[in-house]
Amino acid sequence: MGSWRSKPWLLWALLMVPAAATIAGIGTYTRVLGPEDPPRPGREDLVGRYEDGHGGAVTLKADGTAVLSGVEYVKDDGPGEVVMDRCEDRDANWSFNESRPRWSHVVSIGTACGGGMNWIQWDVIGSPSAPEIVYYVGGVGYAGDQRVFTRR
């Protein structure tokens, strides 16, 4: 039958399979190989007024300021108490956080709703021509509603 020394191609084959798998994995993760990501909205695509269909509206301005009107949030009134409130006509700041690869983009909105400065993470979905912003009323993981703000 012989030893592996009489079949050098076998040793090369055993070494090439893990190397090829590693290169394919890195290529897929970095999006060099595989399908191209769908176009995602960038910071300049997000400027505009968004409404959630529940009376809430957010206006994102190009200078990094924003206005929130009627946006619901959970007000902490003590242990075990969940009270809904609305952020009415509040000035805010916003920033755009783009991830690489483009799996999730986030808009951070800083507002004084509920007392103190709070930075709220909003998910960005959709396309550059029709961006949407998703907000979880009680925060991510909260059993309450999510609001999808659509640009008007």
N, C-alpha and C positions, 0 to 999 in steps of 0.2 A: 504494500500500500504506500509506503514511503512516509517521510516526515514533511512538515510544512516547508522545510528548506528546499525540497524538490519542487515546490509549488509557490514561487515568490508572488505570483499574482493574487494568491489567497490572502497573504498578509496585506498587500496594498488594498484589496477590496475591503478588508475588515477596518482599515484605517480611513478609507474614503467615505464610507457610509456615515459615520458620526460627523465627519467634517462637512459633508454635503448637507446634512440635516441642520447643523449649526449655522451654516451660511444661509440656508433657506429661511430659518427662523429669524435671523437678524434682518434679512431682506424684507420679510413680511412685516416685521415690527416697525421698521423704518419706512415702509410703504414704497421701497424701491422695487420689490416684487409684489405681485398680487394686484387686486383691483384698486383703482384710484379712489380716493375719498371723494364723496360728493361735495360740491362747493358749499362752504359754510359762510355765514355772514361774518364780516369783519367789523371793526369799530366804526368805520365810516358808514356802513350799511345800517347801523342801529339807530342813527339819529332820526327822531320823529316822535309822533304821538302814538301810544299803544292803549288799547282798551281791553278789558277782560269780560265784558258782557254781564258783569255783576255790579256795575256802578263804579268800578275802579279804573283809573287812568294814570298813565305814567308818560311824561314827556322827557325824552333824552335830548339834550342840546349838544351841539358840536364842541362847545367850550368845556364840557365835563360837568356841567350843572344839570339838574333835573328838577321836575316838579311832580309830586305825588298827590293824587286827589282821589279820595274814596277807596284807597287800598286797605283791605282788611288785614289785621294782624291779631295775634293772641296777646292779650294783656295779662301779665302775671299779677294776680291779686292775692297771692298767698299759696300755701301748700294745698294742692288738690283742687284749686279753683281755676277754671279756665273761662276767661271772659273775652269775647270778641270786641274789637274796637276798630275804628276806621281812622286812617291817616288822612286828614283833610288839608288840602292846599299847603303842603309842606315843601319848602325848598330842600334840595338834597344835592349830593355830589355822586358821580358815577365813574367807574373805571371798567375797562374791558380786559379780561384775562383770557388770552388765547393759549390753548394747549397744543403741544406737538407730540405725537401726531394728533391730528384734529379730532379727537374723540369727544371732547366736551369743552365748550366755550362757556364762560361765566361772566355775567355782569355783576359787579359789586356796587350796591347802592347804599350810600351813607346818609342816614336820615335821623332826625331827632324825635321820630314818632315813638311814643311810649316813654319819653324821658331819656335823656342821655343820647350820645351818638351811637347808633347801631349800624353795623355794616351787614347788609342782607345779601346773600348769594342768590342770584337768579340764573337759571339755565337758559342758554341761547340755543334755539333749534330753528329749523326751516332753511330757506335758501337766501342768498344775498338779495334777491328781489322781493322776497316775502318772509322777512325774519319774524320770529315769535319769541317771546320771553316767558318762561315758566316760573311761577312763584308758588312756593308751598306756604300756605297761610300760617301754619304753626311751626314752620321750619321743616327741613328734610327729616323724614321718619315720623312726622306727626300724623296721626290718623285722620286729621281734618282734610279739607279740600285743597286741591291745587288749582291755581288760576293760570290760564294761558292768555297772555296779553298779545293781541294781534295788532299790527300797525295799521292805522286808519288813514 
